[in-house]
Amino acid sequence: MGHTATLARYASKLRYEELPPDVVQIAKNSIADTFAIMAFGAALPWSRIIAGYATENGPGGKSRILGTGAAARPPAAAFANGAFAHAFEMDNLTKPNSGSHPGATVLSAALALAQDRGIGGRELLTAFVAGAEVMIRIGQATRHSNEKHGYHAPGTTGPFGAAAGASRLLALDAERTCNALGIAASTAAGILEFAKSGSGAMVKRLHLGRAGESGVLAASLAERGFTAPASALEGEFGFIKVFCREYDMDALTRGLGETYVSRTILTKRYACHITAHTAVDSAIALREQHHFGAQDVASMTIAGTERMLRVNNIARPKDLMMSQYSIPYCVALAMFHNPMDPSVFNDEAARDPRILDLAGRVKMFLAPPPDHQGDLTTTLTVQLKDGRTLSRRATHFKGTPDEPLAAEELRTKFLLVTKRFGAAKMSQLFDRIQNLEAEASLDWLGG
């Protein structure tokens, strides 16, 4: 049995009763966090474009387009919700980085089908874990080298997680789940040109929406008997070899059924690209410890990874979305504002000459070994105008598996992100998600 078939068999046979309690809790936390982010993302201008398209092209369905009050057919709802989740750089991913975003992709597909078919919370939790276990392993197998080709990694891994989760939700057998993964392989897409051109960054949000939509498509076609290569991942012209310059094929099934890679899921606290989080954490820590302000900073340097320099070293971003992708900008913003509040990332701040000036005085360079081995490790050095030099090295931040958010910290983020819907209503909804396994249906999960 090849890797694709082995993953399909695992996903199809996974049962809620087998899941360790901590993995179930991770799934609940990921679903709660992603719901809040989708509801927040729905109000953004680029999301309203997508919501309009989805409602026009998927009418008559029961799947909720979160944060809008509208409903649509499952593919359209998954498309919109996946894009909403990735609309403002807040959705969860993994550490070590696997180039996969479980919430935006797996939840968008599985929830859309669950609401359409009247399936309950226990099955949604199982489907989420199944999708995450498959997708994260695929991401680990890529060694993130798909981005060296110019692909946007979560747009390429996302269809697999969405397809695996959707297949498990629909209770497809191993053969049909394998077909769904094979179909997903032919929908993998997303390029990184938005990070280089300085324009058109809206398209980044599209990649996760299409991933969720692709998962619904793949599972729905497989349910009807549509077939695809059983070696879609490992074959000579399969996903791994076509998309990746380097890869670890054995990672596809290593530890499958024995270890849970869902435990690598992390939660973001800041509405910026994941590569900026350790440096932003350091900026806040240094500012609070040494009592200085942005006006006191002469210059800053950030030692980081090759990927950070290649993709996220954007000294003068041209719009809001590119500013969230820029490490220098995010660190500069953290000297002026509290980045835990997503509202501080706005068009006015993206044009603020003070923040842009400080971002222009941030220089990035490749950290020497062994520091550059950590995928999120950075060393921030701040040169103050009074002659002091302050430095902090960070390998993780609050929200990573090394230092997960406590239940109340997650609730605080949930209520902050969903504040436009009212604290009382959202507090009750958060509690209900934390008891998701008791829910017979999910039509109440709309926002």
N, C-alpha and C positions, 0 to 999 in steps of 0.2 A: 504494500500500500504506500503510495507516494505521499509527499507532505500535504498537498492540497486535500487529498482524500482523508488523511489522518485528522487534519484540523476540522474538516466537515463532520467527520464521525464524532469527534469530541463535542462540537457545538450542538449537534443534534441530540446527543444523549445526556447533556448536562441537566441536572435536576436541582431544584431549589434546596431540597433536603441535604444535598451534598455540600452546599456552600458553607465555608467557615463563617462564623458570626462577624468577624472583622471585615471580611470581603463583602458581605451583605451591607454592612454599615458604610463601607466605601462607596458601594453602588448607590445607596440612598443619598449620601452626601453629594455625590457627583450629579445625581438627578436633580436634587434641590438646587445646587449651585447653577446648573445649566438652565433650569427653568427660569431662575431669576435673571440670568444673563440674556436669555431669549426674550423675556418680557421687556427688559431694558432696551435691548437692541432693536425691538420692533418699532420704536418711536423715532429712530434715526432716519435722516433723509434717504439714504441709499436703501435702507430696509423698506421704507414705504414704497419705493419703486418695485421692489421684489414682491411685497405683499399685494400690490395692485395686480401685478402679473399673475401671481398664484391664484388669487380669487377669481380673476377673469378666465383663467384656463383650467381651473379645477373645481367648478361649481357643483353643488349638489352633494357634497361629502359631509361626513361627520367628524373628520379629523380637525382639531383646532389649530388655527394659526395663532400662536401664543402672543398675548399682549395686544391683540387687535379686536377681539370679540368675534372674529370671522371664522368660518369653517370651510373646508375644501376636501377634495379627494386626497387620499394618502400621498401620492407622489408630489402633489403641489404643496401640501402641508409640510412634508419632510423637507422639500426644497426651501421653503420660506424659513422654517424653524432652524434648519442647519445654517443658513446664511445669517439669521438673527444672532445665533449663538456666537458666531465669529465676527459679528459686526463691529465690536469695539475692543478687541484684544483682551478679553476677560475670560475666555473659555478654558476649561481644564485641559491638561496634556500630561506628559509623563516625565519622570526623572529616574534613571537616565533618559535623555531625550530619544524617543523612538520615532519622531516625526508623525505622531498620531494624536488626534484629539477625540477622546472617547465620547464626551458629552455631546458635542456638536454633531457627530456623525451617527453613533449608535442610537442615542436617545431620539434624535429627530426621526429616524426611520421606524424604530420600534414603537414609539408612542403614537405615531400616525396610524400605524396598522392596528395597534391595540384599541385605539378609540374607534376606528372603523369597524372592527370585528367584535367589540364589546368584551375585550379580554382584560383581566384584572392585574393588580399590582404585583402579585407573586410571580406571575409569568413575565412581567416587564422587568423585574429585578433579575430574573434568570437570564433573560435575553440580553440585558445590558452586560452582565458578566461574560456571557458567551461571546458577544461581539468584541468586548474589550480584550479578552484573552486571545482571540484570533488576531485582531488587528495589531495589538502591541507586539506580538511575536513577529508578525510580518514587518513591522517597523524596525524591530531590533535586527532582523535579518538583512535589512537594507544598509545597515551601518550609516544611515543618513546620507549615503553617497548619491541617492537620487537627486538631491539638491545640487550636487556638483555638476550634474547635467543641466541644471536650470529648472528642474521640476520643483513645484511647491509640495513638499513631502505630504502634508495631511490631505491634500487633494488627491494624491495617488494611493495612500493607504486607506483613506476614509471609506471608499466604496466597499472594501472587504469587511471592515467592522460593521458597517451598516447592513450589509448583506447577511453576515453571520447572525447578527442580532435579530434581524427581521425573519430569517429562516427559522431560528429557534422559537420566536414568538408564534409563528405559523405552524409549529410542530412538524416541520419538514423532516423527512428521514435523511439518512447520511448521503444517499445518492443525490437527492434533490438539493440538499445543502451544498454538496460539491459542485453541482451545476450552477448554483447561485454564486459561489465564489468564482467560478470560471467566467460567468457573465460579468461580474464585478471587475474582473481583470481587464475587460475590454472597455470599461467606462472610466478607468483611472486617468486623471488629467489634472492640469494646473501648472502654469509656468510662473517663474519668478521675475519676469521682466518688469513688473510693477515696482520692484525694489531697486531697479537700475535706471529706469526711464525718468523717474521723478514725476510721473503723471499716471493717472488711471488706477489709483490704488483701490478704488471700489471693487475691482475685479477680484481682489484677494478674498473678499467676503463670499463671492460666488462659489469658490472652490469647495467650501464645506457644505453649502446648500446643495450643490450638484452631487456631492458624496452621499448625503442623506437620501436624495431622490434616487440615486443609482442603486442604493440598497433596497429600496422598495421595489424598483423595477426588477432587479435581479431575483429577489425572492418570489415576487409575484409571477414572473415568467417561469421560474423553476417549478413553482407549485403547479403550473399548467403543463409541465412536461418539456419545457424548452431545455435544450442541452448545451453544454460548453465543455472545453477540454478539461479532463480530470487532472491534468498536469499544469494548470494555468499559472501556478506560482513557480514551480521548480523546473519546468520544461526548458528546452534549449531556446525557445522563443517565448518563454513565460515571463511573467512580470519581473521577477528578481533580476534575471540576466539582461532583460531589455532595458530596464530603468536604472540599473545600478552599475557603477564602475567597480565597486567593492561590495562584497556581501558575505554573510555567514549563513549559508543555507540550512545548517543544522539548527540554527536558532528558531526556525519555524516550528519545530516540535520539541525542542529541548525542555524537559521538565513538564511537559504537557500532562495535566491530570495530577501532578504532584505538587507543583508550585503555582502560585497565582500571581501573574504579572500585573493584575489589577491593583496590586498593592503599590505599584509604582506611580499611580495617578496622583497628580498634584493639583492644588487649587491656587489660582492667582489672587493676589490682593490688589494689584495695580493694573490699570487699564493700558498696559503697554506690552510690547513683545517680550517673551519669556527671557530672551538673552539680556534684557536690561535689568531684571529684577534684583540680582545680587548687587549690582552697582548702585541701584536706587536705594536698596536697603542700607548700603554703606554710606551713601550721601545723607540719609536721615540720621543714622547712628552718629556719624561724625559731627553733624550740625548740632544735634542735641547734646552730645558729650562735651563739645568744646565751645558751645555758645557763640556761634558766628552766623552771619546771614549772607545771602547771595551777594550783597554789595561788598563783602569783605574778600571775595574770592578773586584771585588774580588769574589762575588757570587750573586745569585739572588734567590728569592722565588716567587712562584705564588700560590695564593689561588684561587681555582676554584671549579668546580662542580664535583660530583661523576663520571659523564661520562668522563670528561676530565682526571681524574686520572686513570680510568679504561681502556680507549681506547687510549688516546693521550699523555700519560706520557712516552715518549720513549727517554731515555737519550742519547743513542748512536745509531741512525738509521744506517742501513747497506747499504742503497742505496738512490738515489735521491727521489724516490716516497715515501719511508718511512720518509725521512727527511721532506717532505712537510706535512706529517701527524703528525709530532712530535711538540708539543708546545715548549718544551725546545730548540730544534734546531732552530725553526722559530724565537724565541725571540733572541737567540744568533746571528743568521744571521742578524737580524735587528740592532744589535749593530755595524756591519761591513759595511753593504750595504743598499741601498734603496730598500725595498721589494716591492715597487709599480712597479718596473720594473721586469716583469716575467723572464727576461734573467738572473737575479742574482741567480735564483734557477737553478743550473746546476750541472753536475757530478763533476766538479772540486770543487765547493763549498761544495758539499755533502761529499767530502773526505778531506776538508780543516782542518788540525789539530787544527788550532786556533779556528775555529767555534765549532768543536766537543769538544775541551777542555772546552770552555765556556758553551756549552750545558750541559756538565757533572757537571758543578757547579750550575745548576739550580735545585732547589728542589720544588716539588709541594706538596700541601696538601689541604685537603678539607676545604673550607671556612665555618665558623660557620653560623648558621641561623642569620638573614634572607638572608645573602649575597648569599648563594648557591641556592636560589630559582630562581635567574635569569639565564636563560640557557646559556648566553654568558658572564656573569659577572665574572671579574677576578680582583684581586689586585696584582700588580707587585711591589715587593720591591727589590731595588738594593742596595747592600752594596758595597761602593767604597773603594779602597785601602787607601784613605786618611782619612778614618773613617766616612765619611758622609753616612747617610742612607736616601734614597729617595724612595717615595712610591706614587703609583697612582692607583685609583680604576676606572674601566671603565665598563659601562653596555651596551654601544652600540658604533658604529664606523661609520664613513662616508660611506654611502651606505645602511644603515639600514633604515627601515621606519621612525624611529625617526629623522634621519638626512640623507635624500636621496641625491644622487649625483645631482648636477645641470646639466642642459643640456650640458654646455661646459665641465664639468668634465667628463660626460659620453663620449662625443666626444673625449676628450683627451685620455681616456682609450682605446676607440675603435681604434684610430689611432696608439697608442703605440703597441697594441696587433697585429694589422694587418700591421705593417710597412713593412714587406717583400713584400707586394703587391703594395706599392707606395702610398704616402699620398694623391695625387690629386685624384686618382681613388677611394680610400677608403673614402675620404671626400664626394665625390658625392654619393657613395653608402649609407653612413650613412644618408645623407639628403633624399635619396629616401625611405629608410626604415621608416623615420619619416613621410612620406606621404603615408604609405603603403595602406591605404584604397582606394587610387585612382588607384591602380595598377590592371589591368584586368587579368594579368597572372604573374607568378613568376619564369619564366625560366631564368631571368637575375640574380637571387640570387644564385650565384654559388661560385665565388671566385677562 
